[in-house]
Amino acid sequence: MQLDIGAHDFEKGVKQPIRFDIEVLVEGAESPIRDDIGEVLNYEYLHGSIVSAISTRHSLLENLAASILEEILLPEKAVAGVVCLTKLSPTGFDGKFGCSMVKVKPGRMT
């Protein structure tokens, strides 16, 4: 996605390509009862979590990742989540920069 994100003055108001890698860990390892999208946490739910989190401008990738983590952990069956965000073309640098954040619901995994 192209997002206006960054703490530096030269980043403000400039859209940058950001890659989202998101994982949700669900309780149990059983296959869904039916071969139906209603049985799983689907892509639309994950996309909606991103859309909700980006509705506010963030200066830091870490704050955006934390917002996404809060959203993806709302369903009862979600016990943990991993959000990795990567700036694909950071201004003034040759390479990619990003952050990864993990959150586990209290008392759900040991």
N, CA, C and O atoms as a MOPAC input file, in Angstrom:
PM7 MOZYME 1SCF
protein

 N      0.84300 1    -1.18000 1     0.00000 1
 C      0.00000 1     0.00000 1     0.00000 1
 C      0.88500 1     1.23800 1     0.00000 1
 O      2.00100 1     1.21500 1     0.51900 1
 N      0.39600 1     2.28100 1    -0.56700 1
 C      1.07500 1     3.57400 1    -0.54700 1
 C      0.53000 1     4.36800 1     0.64500 1
 O     -0.65900 1     4.68400 1     0.68800 1
 N      1.39000 1     4.68700 1     1.60700 1
 C      0.94700 1     5.38500 1     2.81100 1
 C      1.78600 1     6.62600 1     3.07500 1
 O      2.98200 1     6.66400 1     2.78700 1
 N      1.13400 1     7.63400 1     3.62800 1
 C      1.81700 1     8.81400 1     4.15800 1
 C      2.20600 1     8.44800 1     5.58800 1
 O      1.38300 1     8.52900 1     6.50100 1
 N      3.45000 1     8.05000 1     5.77600 1
 C      3.93600 1     7.62800 1     7.08200 1
 C      5.38000 1     8.07300 1     7.22400 1
 O      6.14400 1     8.04000 1     6.25900 1
 N      5.74800 1     8.48100 1     8.40700 1
 C      7.12400 1     8.87900 1     8.65300 1
 C      7.18700 1    10.03600 1     9.62800 1
 O      6.27500 1    10.86000 1     9.69200 1
 N      8.26300 1    10.09400 1    10.38200 1
 C      8.45200 1    11.11400 1    11.41000 1
 C      9.22400 1    12.32100 1    10.90200 1
 O      9.14000 1    13.39900 1    11.49100 1
 N      9.97100 1    12.15800 1     9.82000 1
 C     10.80100 1    13.24500 1     9.30500 1
 C      9.97600 1    14.20400 1     8.45400 1
 O      9.01100 1    13.79500 1     7.80900 1
 N     10.35400 1    15.46800 1     8.45200 1
 C      9.63400 1    16.47000 1     7.66500 1
 C      9.56600 1    16.09100 1     6.19100 1
 O      8.54100 1    16.30700 1     5.54500 1
 N     10.66000 1    15.52000 1     5.64400 1
 C     10.66400 1    15.16900 1     4.22000 1
 C      9.74700 1    13.98300 1     3.90800 1
 O      9.48900 1    13.70200 1     2.73700 1
 N      9.25200 1    13.28700 1     4.92900 1
 C      8.34000 1    12.16300 1     4.71300 1
 C      6.87200 1    12.58200 1     4.81300 1
 O      5.99500 1    11.91700 1     4.26100 1
 N      6.61100 1    13.67000 1     5.50900 1
 C      5.23400 1    14.08700 1     5.75100 1
 C      4.58800 1    14.58400 1     4.46500 1
 O      5.13300 1    15.43800 1     3.76500 1
 N      3.42400 1    14.03400 1     4.17200 1
 C      2.70600 1    14.38900 1     2.95900 1
 C      3.16900 1    13.62900 1     1.72800 1
 O      2.67800 1    13.87900 1     0.62700 1
 N      4.11000 1    12.70200 1     1.89700 1
 C      4.64600 1    11.91400 1     0.78200 1
 C      4.27200 1    10.44700 1     1.00100 1
 O      4.56600 1     9.87400 1     2.05000 1
 N      3.63200 1     9.85600 1     0.01700 1
 C      3.26400 1     8.44300 1     0.14200 1
 C      4.46000 1     7.55600 1    -0.16700 1
 O      5.21500 1     7.79500 1    -1.10900 1
 N      4.60800 1     6.52200 1     0.65800 1
 C      5.69900 1     5.55700 1     0.50600 1
 C      5.10300 1     4.15300 1     0.38000 1
 O      4.07600 1     3.86600 1     0.99400 1
 N      5.72900 1     3.28100 1    -0.40400 1
 C      5.22400 1     1.91000 1    -0.48700 1
 C      5.57500 1     1.13100 1     0.78800 1
 O      6.73000 1     1.07600 1     1.20800 1
 N      4.54100 1     0.53400 1     1.38400 1
 C      4.69900 1    -0.25200 1     2.61500 1
 C      4.18100 1    -1.66200 1     2.35100 1
 O      3.08400 1    -1.84800 1     1.82600 1
 N      4.99300 1    -2.65100 1     2.72600 1
 C      4.56100 1    -4.05400 1     2.63100 1
 C      4.04400 1    -4.49800 1     3.99600 1
 O      4.65700 1    -4.22300 1     5.02800 1
 N      2.91300 1    -5.18600 1     3.98000 1
 C      2.30200 1    -5.72100 1     5.19300 1
 C      2.41900 1    -7.23600 1     5.17800 1
 O      1.98600 1    -7.88200 1     4.22300 1
 N      2.99500 1    -7.80600 1     6.21800 1
 C      3.01000 1    -9.25800 1     6.41600 1
 C      2.35800 1    -9.49500 1     7.77000 1
 O      2.87100 1    -9.05700 1     8.80000 1
 N      1.22100 1   -10.19100 1     7.76300 1
 C      0.43400 1   -10.35300 1     8.97300 1
 C      0.11100 1   -11.82400 1     9.18500 1
 O     -0.25700 1   -12.53700 1     8.25100 1
 N      0.25500 1   -12.26200 1    10.43100 1
 C     -0.11500 1   -13.62300 1    10.80600 1
 C     -0.98700 1   -13.56800 1    12.04900 1
 O     -0.74200 1   -12.76900 1    12.95400 1
 N     -2.00100 1   -14.41600 1    12.09100 1
 C     -2.84500 1   -14.55800 1    13.26500 1
 C     -2.77300 1   -16.01400 1    13.68900 1
 O     -3.00600 1   -16.91400 1    12.88200 1
 N     -2.45400 1   -16.24300 1    14.94300 1
 C     -2.43500 1   -17.59900 1    15.47400 1
 C     -3.78100 1   -17.85900 1    16.12200 1
 O     -4.25200 1   -17.07600 1    16.94800 1
 N     -4.39700 1   -18.97500 1    15.73500 1
 C     -5.70500 1   -19.33000 1    16.27200 1
 C     -5.57500 1   -20.52900 1    17.19900 1
 O     -4.68000 1   -21.36300 1    17.06100 1
 N     -6.49800 1   -20.58300 1    18.14500 1
 C     -6.46800 1   -21.65800 1    19.12700 1
 C     -6.85400 1   -22.98400 1    18.47200 1
 O     -7.80900 1   -23.05300 1    17.70000 1
 N     -6.09500 1   -24.03400 1    18.79500 1
 C     -6.39100 1   -25.35200 1    18.26500 1
 C     -5.77400 1   -25.56500 1    16.89600 1
 O     -5.42500 1   -24.61200 1    16.19900 1
 N     -5.64500 1   -26.82100 1    16.52500 1
 C     -5.04600 1   -27.15000 1    15.23500 1
 C     -6.00300 1   -27.98300 1    14.39400 1
 O     -5.58100 1   -28.68500 1    13.47500 1
 N     -7.29000 1   -27.90400 1    14.70700 1
 C     -8.26000 1   -28.70000 1    13.97200 1
 C     -8.59300 1   -28.05000 1    12.63400 1
 O     -8.55400 1   -26.82900 1    12.48800 1
 N     -8.91700 1   -28.88500 1    11.67700 1
 C     -9.39800 1   -28.38400 1    10.38800 1
 C    -10.80300 1   -27.84100 1    10.58400 1
 O    -11.52600 1   -28.29600 1    11.47000 1
 N    -11.19600 1   -26.87300 1     9.76700 1
 C    -12.58200 1   -26.38700 1     9.85200 1
 C    -13.56300 1   -27.53200 1     9.64100 1
 O    -13.26800 1   -28.47500 1     8.90600 1
 N    -14.72100 1   -27.45700 1    10.27700 1
 C    -15.73700 1   -28.50100 1    10.15500 1
 C    -16.23100 1   -28.59500 1     8.71600 1
 O    -16.38900 1   -29.68800 1     8.17100 1
 N    -16.47400 1   -27.43100 1     8.10700 1
 C    -16.91300 1   -27.37900 1     6.71300 1
 C    -15.85500 1   -26.65600 1     5.89900 1
 O    -15.07100 1   -25.87600 1     6.44100 1
 N    -15.83200 1   -26.90900 1     4.62100 1
 C    -14.92300 1   -26.22600 1     3.70100 1
 C    -15.58300 1   -24.91500 1     3.28800 1
 O    -15.99100 1   -24.73900 1     2.14000 1
 N    -15.67900 1   -23.99200 1     4.25900 1
 C    -16.43600 1   -22.75800 1     4.08000 1
 C    -15.65600 1   -21.59700 1     4.69400 1
 O    -15.08500 1   -21.73600 1     5.77600 1
 N    -15.63100 1   -20.45800 1     4.01200 1
 C    -14.86500 1   -19.30200 1     4.47700 1
 C    -15.35200 1   -18.79800 1     5.83000 1
 O    -14.58800 1   -18.16800 1     6.56200 1
 N    -16.60600 1   -19.06300 1     6.17400 1
 C    -17.14300 1   -18.65100 1     7.46500 1
 C    -16.51300 1   -19.38200 1     8.64200 1
 O    -16.71400 1   -18.99600 1     9.79300 1
 N    -15.76200 1   -20.42200 1     8.36500 1
 C    -15.12000 1   -21.22800 1     9.40200 1
 C    -13.74300 1   -20.70200 1     9.80900 1
 O    -13.14900 1   -21.20200 1    10.76400 1
 N    -13.23400 1   -19.69800 1     9.09500 1
 C    -11.86500 1   -19.22400 1     9.33800 1
 C    -11.84300 1   -17.70100 1     9.48900 1
 O    -12.82200 1   -17.02000 1     9.18400 1
 N    -10.72400 1   -17.18700 1     9.96000 1
 C    -10.49800 1   -15.74300 1     9.96300 1
 C    -10.00200 1   -15.40300 1     8.56600 1
 O     -8.85700 1   -15.70200 1     8.22700 1
 N    -10.84100 1   -14.78900 1     7.76000 1
 C    -10.56200 1   -14.63700 1     6.33300 1
 C     -9.77100 1   -13.37400 1     6.00000 1
 O     -9.52400 1   -12.52300 1     6.85500 1
 N     -9.38300 1   -13.28400 1     4.72900 1
 C     -8.59600 1   -12.14700 1     4.25200 1
 C     -9.32300 1   -10.81900 1     4.40800 1
 O     -8.70300 1    -9.79000 1     4.67500 1
 N    -10.63400 1   -10.84800 1     4.24200 1
 C    -11.40200 1    -9.60800 1     4.38500 1
 C    -11.27300 1    -9.05200 1     5.79300 1
 O    -11.18300 1    -7.83800 1     5.97500 1
 N    -11.26400 1    -9.91800 1     6.77900 1
 C    -11.07800 1    -9.50800 1     8.17700 1
 C     -9.69200 1    -8.88000 1     8.36000 1
 O     -9.56200 1    -7.84500 1     9.01300 1
 N     -8.67100 1    -9.49900 1     7.79200 1
 C     -7.32000 1    -8.95000 1     7.90600 1
 C     -7.21100 1    -7.61500 1     7.16500 1
 O     -6.61900 1    -6.66600 1     7.68000 1
 N     -7.77300 1    -7.54100 1     5.97200 1
 C     -7.75300 1    -6.29700 1     5.20400 1
 C     -8.49400 1    -5.19900 1     5.96200 1
 O     -8.03200 1    -4.05900 1     6.01800 1
 N     -9.63500 1    -5.54000 1     6.54300 1
 C    -10.39000 1    -4.56800 1     7.33000 1
 C     -9.60700 1    -4.05600 1     8.52500 1
 O     -9.73500 1    -2.89200 1     8.90200 1
 N     -8.79600 1    -4.92000 1     9.12200 1
 C     -7.95100 1    -4.52100 1    10.25000 1
 C     -6.91400 1    -3.49000 1     9.80900 1
 O     -6.62600 1    -2.54000 1    10.53600 1
 N     -6.36000 1    -3.68400 1     8.62100 1
 C     -5.39300 1    -2.72600 1     8.08100 1
 C     -6.08200 1    -1.40500 1     7.76600 1
 O     -5.58800 1    -0.34000 1     8.13600 1
 N     -7.22000 1    -1.47200 1     7.08500 1
 C     -7.95200 1    -0.25600 1     6.71000 1
 C     -8.30300 1     0.55100 1     7.95300 1
 O     -8.17400 1     1.77500 1     7.95400 1
 N     -8.73900 1    -0.11600 1     8.99600 1
 C     -9.08000 1     0.57700 1    10.23700 1
 C     -7.84600 1     1.26200 1    10.83400 1
 O     -7.91900 1     2.41100 1    11.26800 1
 N     -6.72400 1     0.55700 1    10.85200 1
 C     -5.49600 1     1.09700 1    11.45700 1
 C     -4.91700 1     2.26300 1    10.66000 1
 O     -4.34900 1     3.18400 1    11.24700 1
 N     -5.05100 1     2.24000 1     9.33300 1
 C     -4.46600 1     3.31900 1     8.52200 1
 C     -5.40300 1     4.51000 1     8.36800 1
 O     -5.06600 1     5.47700 1     7.68400 1
 N     -6.57200 1     4.45300 1     8.99500 1
 C     -7.49900 1     5.58800 1     8.90600 1
 C     -6.93900 1     6.82000 1     9.62100 1
 O     -7.42400 1     7.93500 1     9.42500 1
 N     -5.92200 1     6.61000 1    10.44300 1
 C     -5.21500 1     7.68500 1    11.12900 1
 C     -3.76900 1     7.67500 1    10.63900 1
 O     -3.18400 1     6.60600 1    10.46400 1
 N     -3.18600 1     8.85800 1    10.41700 1
 C     -1.78400 1     8.92700 1     9.99800 1
 C     -0.88000 1     8.58900 1    11.18000 1
 O     -1.09200 1     9.05700 1    12.29900 1
 N      0.12300 1     7.77600 1    10.90900 1
 C      1.11400 1     7.41100 1    11.91900 1
 C      2.47800 1     7.91700 1    11.48000 1
 O      2.81900 1     7.87100 1    10.29800 1
 N      3.25400 1     8.39900 1    12.44100 1
 C      4.63100 1     8.78000 1    12.14900 1
 C      5.54600 1     7.56600 1    12.19000 1
 O      6.50700 1     7.48200 1    11.42500 1
 N      5.24900 1     6.62700 1    13.08100 1
 C      6.12100 1     5.47300 1    13.29400 1
 C      5.47100 1     4.17600 1    12.82200 1
 O      4.28800 1     3.93600 1    13.06200 1
 N      6.26300 1     3.34900 1    12.15100 1
 C      5.78400 1     2.02400 1    11.75900 1
 C      5.33700 1     1.23300 1    12.98200 1
 O      4.36500 1     0.48000 1    12.91600 1
 N      6.04500 1     1.40100 1    14.09800 1
 C      5.73400 1     0.65400 1    15.31500 1
 C      4.32100 1     0.97100 1    15.82500 1
 O      3.61300 1     0.07700 1    16.28800 1
 N      3.91600 1     2.23900 1    15.73900 1
 C      2.56500 1     2.59300 1    16.17200 1
 C      1.51100 1     2.02200 1    15.24100 1
 O      0.45200 1     1.58400 1    15.69100 1
 N      1.79100 1     2.02300 1    13.95200 1
 C      0.87000 1     1.42400 1    12.99500 1
 C      0.76300 1    -0.08100 1    13.24000 1
 O     -0.33900 1    -0.63100 1    13.24500 1
 N      1.89400 1    -0.74500 1    13.44200 1
 C      1.88800 1    -2.18700 1    13.70500 1
 C      1.10300 1    -2.50600 1    14.97300 1
 O      0.34300 1    -3.47400 1    14.99900 1
 N      1.27500 1    -1.70600 1    16.02500 1
 C      0.54300 1    -1.92700 1    17.27400 1
 C     -0.95900 1    -1.76900 1    17.06500 1
 O     -1.74700 1    -2.51900 1    17.64100 1
 N     -1.36200 1    -0.79600 1    16.24300 1
 C     -2.78400 1    -0.59700 1    15.94700 1
 C     -3.36100 1    -1.79900 1    15.20500 1
 O     -4.47500 1    -2.23800 1    15.49300 1
 N     -2.60300 1    -2.32400 1    14.25500 1
 C     -3.06100 1    -3.50100 1    13.51200 1
 C     -3.16000 1    -4.70100 1    14.44700 1
 O     -4.11700 1    -5.47200 1    14.36600 1
 N     -2.18000 1    -4.86400 1    15.33200 1
 C     -2.21600 1    -5.97900 1    16.29200 1
 C     -3.48200 1    -5.93700 1    17.13900 1
 O     -4.11200 1    -6.97100 1    17.36200 1
 N     -3.85600 1    -4.76400 1    17.60700 1
 C     -5.07500 1    -4.63500 1    18.41100 1
 C     -6.29400 1    -5.10400 1    17.62000 1
 O     -7.15400 1    -5.80600 1    18.15300 1
 N     -6.36400 1    -4.72000 1    16.36600 1
 C     -7.50100 1    -5.08500 1    15.51300 1
 C     -7.55300 1    -6.58900 1    15.22400 1
 O     -8.61800 1    -7.20200 1    15.30500 1
 N     -6.40200 1    -7.18300 1    14.88700 1
 C     -6.41800 1    -8.59900 1    14.49200 1
 C     -6.64900 1    -9.52900 1    15.67600 1
 O     -7.00100 1   -10.69400 1    15.48900 1
 N     -6.45400 1    -9.02700 1    16.88900 1
 C     -6.66000 1    -9.87700 1    18.06600 1
 C     -8.06600 1    -9.75900 1    18.64900 1
 O     -8.33900 1   -10.34000 1    19.69900 1
 N     -8.95200 1    -9.03000 1    18.00500 1
 C    -10.31400 1    -8.87900 1    18.51800 1
 C    -11.12500 1   -10.17900 1    18.52300 1
 O    -11.82400 1   -10.43600 1    19.50300 1
 N    -11.06600 1   -11.00400 1    17.48500 1
 C    -11.85900 1   -12.24000 1    17.51700 1
 C    -11.41800 1   -13.16300 1    18.66100 1
 O    -10.23100 1   -13.25600 1    18.97400 1
 N    -12.38000 1   -13.83500 1    19.27100 1
 C    -12.10700 1   -14.72100 1    20.40900 1
 C    -11.07800 1   -15.80000 1    20.06400 1
 O    -10.19600 1   -16.09600 1    20.86900 1
 N    -11.19000 1   -16.38900 1    18.86800 1
 C    -10.29500 1   -17.50200 1    18.53000 1
 C     -8.85900 1   -17.06800 1    18.20100 1
 O     -7.96700 1   -17.91300 1    18.11800 1
 N     -8.62800 1   -15.76800 1    18.01400 1
 C     -7.26400 1   -15.27300 1    17.78400 1
 C     -6.54200 1   -15.20400 1    19.12900 1
 O     -6.99400 1   -14.52100 1    20.04700 1
 N     -5.41300 1   -15.91800 1    19.24300 1
 C     -4.67300 1   -15.92800 1    20.51000 1
 C     -3.37500 1   -15.13600 1    20.44200 1
 O     -2.84200 1   -14.72800 1    21.47400 1
 N     -2.86400 1   -14.91600 1    19.23800 1
 C     -1.62600 1   -14.15500 1    19.08000 1
 C     -1.55600 1   -13.63100 1    17.64900 1
 O     -2.22400 1   -14.13500 1    16.74600 1
 N     -0.72900 1   -12.60800 1    17.47200 1
 C     -0.57000 1   -12.04800 1    16.14300 1
 C      0.83600 1   -11.55100 1    15.91000 1
 O      1.55300 1   -11.19800 1    16.84600 1
 N      1.22100 1   -11.52800 1    14.64100 1
 C      2.52000 1   -11.01200 1    14.21800 1
 C      2.25600 1   -10.02800 1    13.08600 1
 O      1.56600 1   -10.34900 1    12.11800 1
 N      2.81200 1    -8.82600 1    13.21900 1
 C      2.68700 1    -7.81500 1    12.17200 1
 C      4.08300 1    -7.35300 1    11.79700 1
 O      4.84100 1    -6.87900 1    12.64300 1
 N      4.41800 1    -7.49400 1    10.52200 1
 C      5.69900 1    -7.01700 1     9.98400 1
 C      5.38500 1    -5.96600 1     8.92100 1
 O      4.66000 1    -6.23700 1     7.96400 1
 N      5.93400 1    -4.77300 1     9.09800 1
 C      5.75300 1    -3.69000 1     8.14100 1
 C      7.10400 1    -3.31500 1     7.58100 1
 O      8.07900 1    -3.21700 1     8.32600 1
 N      7.17800 1    -3.10300 1     6.28100 1
 C      8.44600 1    -2.78600 1     5.62500 1
 C      8.28100 1    -1.59400 1     4.70100 1
 O      7.41100 1    -1.58800 1     3.83000 1
 N      9.12400 1    -0.57900 1     4.89600 1
 C      9.21400 1     0.52300 1     3.93300 1
 C     10.07500 1     0.01000 1     2.78700 1
 O     11.25400 1    -0.29000 1     2.97400 1
 N      9.48600 1    -0.09000 1     1.60800 1
 C     10.17500 1    -0.69300 1     0.47400 1
 C     11.16000 1     0.24700 1    -0.21000 1
 O     12.11400 1    -0.21200 1    -0.83700 1
 N     10.94600 1     1.54300 1    -0.10200 1
 C     11.82800 1     2.52800 1    -0.74300 1
 C     12.01600 1     3.73800 1     0.16300 1
 O     11.58400 1     4.83600 1    -0.18900 1
 N     12.65100 1     3.56400 1     1.32200 1
 C     12.81500 1     4.71200 1     2.21400 1
 C     13.67600 1     5.80100 1     1.57400 1
 O     14.72700 1     5.52100 1     0.99700 1
 N     13.21800 1     7.02900 1     1.68700 1
 C     13.91900 1     8.15900 1     1.07900 1
 C     15.32900 1     8.29000 1     1.65000 1
 O     15.52000 1     8.28700 1     2.86600 1
 N     16.31000 1     8.40600 1     0.75800 1
 C     17.68500 1     8.62600 1     1.17100 1
 C     18.46500 1     7.38600 1     1.53600 1
 O     19.61900 1     7.48600 1     1.95100 1
 N     17.85700 1     6.20300 1     1.39200 1
 C     18.54400 1     4.96600 1     1.75900 1
 C     18.42000 1     3.95700 1     0.62900 1
 O     17.41000 1     3.92700 1    -0.07500 1
 N     19.43600 1     3.14000 1     0.45700 1
 C     19.40700 1     2.06600 1    -0.52400 1
 C     19.10500 1     0.78200 1     0.23700 1
 O     20.01000 1     0.17500 1     0.80900 1
 N     17.88800 1     0.37700 1     0.25000 1
 C     17.50600 1    -0.82700 1     0.98000 1
 C     16.08600 1    -0.70600 1     1.47800 1
 O     15.33200 1     0.16700 1     1.04800 1
 N     15.72600 1    -1.59400 1     2.39300 1
 C     14.39100 1    -1.62700 1     2.97100 1
 C     14.53300 1    -1.59000 1     4.48300 1
 O     15.47400 1    -2.14800 1     5.04700 1
 N     13.58800 1    -0.92600 1     5.12600 1
 C     13.57300 1    -0.86100 1     6.57700 1
 C     12.20400 1    -1.27000 1     7.06500 1
 O     11.20500 1    -1.04900 1     6.38200 1
 N     12.14900 1    -1.86500 1     8.24300 1
 C     10.84700 1    -2.23300 1     8.77100 1
 C     10.88800 1    -2.58400 1    10.23200 1
 O     11.90700 1    -2.43800 1    10.90700 1
 N      9.75500 1    -3.05100 1    10.70100 1
 C      9.65200 1    -3.50600 1    12.08100 1
 C      8.72300 1    -4.70800 1    12.12600 1
 O      7.85900 1    -4.88500 1    11.26700 1
 N      8.92200 1    -5.51600 1    13.13400 1
 C      8.04900 1    -6.65900 1    13.39500 1
 C      7.61600 1    -6.58600 1    14.84800 1
 O      8.42400 1    -6.31600 1    15.73700 1
 N      6.32900 1    -6.82900 1    15.07900 1
 C      5.80200 1    -6.82300 1    16.43600 1
 C      4.93900 1    -8.05600 1    16.63700 1
 O      4.22800 1    -8.49100 1    15.73100 1
 N      5.01400 1    -8.61100 1    17.83800 1
 C      4.25300 1    -9.79600 1    18.20900 1
 C      3.47900 1    -9.48200 1    19.47500 1
 O      3.98500 1    -8.81800 1    20.38000 1
 N      2.24500 1    -9.96700 1    19.52700 1
 C      1.45200 1    -9.80700 1    20.75000 1
 C      0.67500 1   -11.08800 1    21.00500 1
 O      0.09000 1   -11.66900 1    20.09100 1
 N      0.67900 1   -11.51500 1    22.25100 1
 C     -0.06500 1   -12.69100 1    22.68300 1
 C     -1.12000 1   -12.22800 1    23.67900 1
 O     -0.81900 1   -11.43400 1    24.57000 1
 N     -2.34500 1   -12.70800 1    23.54100 1
 C     -3.38100 1   -12.37000 1    24.49700 1
 C     -2.99500 1   -12.93500 1    25.86500 1
 O     -2.53500 1   -14.07300 1    25.95300 1
 N     -3.17500 1   -12.16500 1    26.91500 1
 C     -2.82200 1   -12.64600 1    28.26000 1
 C     -3.51300 1   -13.95700 1    28.58900 1
 O     -4.71500 1   -14.11800 1    28.37800 1
 N     -2.71800 1   -14.90200 1    29.11700 1
 C     -3.24900 1   -16.18200 1    29.55200 1
 C     -3.62000 1   -17.15500 1    28.45900 1
 O     -4.17900 1   -18.21100 1    28.75500 1
 N     -3.33000 1   -16.84300 1    27.19900 1
 C     -3.75700 1   -17.70500 1    26.09900 1
 C     -2.69600 1   -18.70000 1    25.67100 1
 O     -3.03100 1   -19.79600 1    25.22200 1
 N     -1.40300 1   -18.34200 1    25.80000 1
 C     -0.32500 1   -19.23600 1    25.37400 1
 C      0.76800 1   -19.17400 1    26.43400 1
 O      1.02000 1   -18.11400 1    27.00700 1
 N      1.39200 1   -20.26300 1    26.68700 1
 C      2.51000 1   -20.26800 1    27.63800 1
 C      3.71300 1   -20.89400 1    27.01700 1
 O      4.75800 1   -20.99200 1    27.65900 1

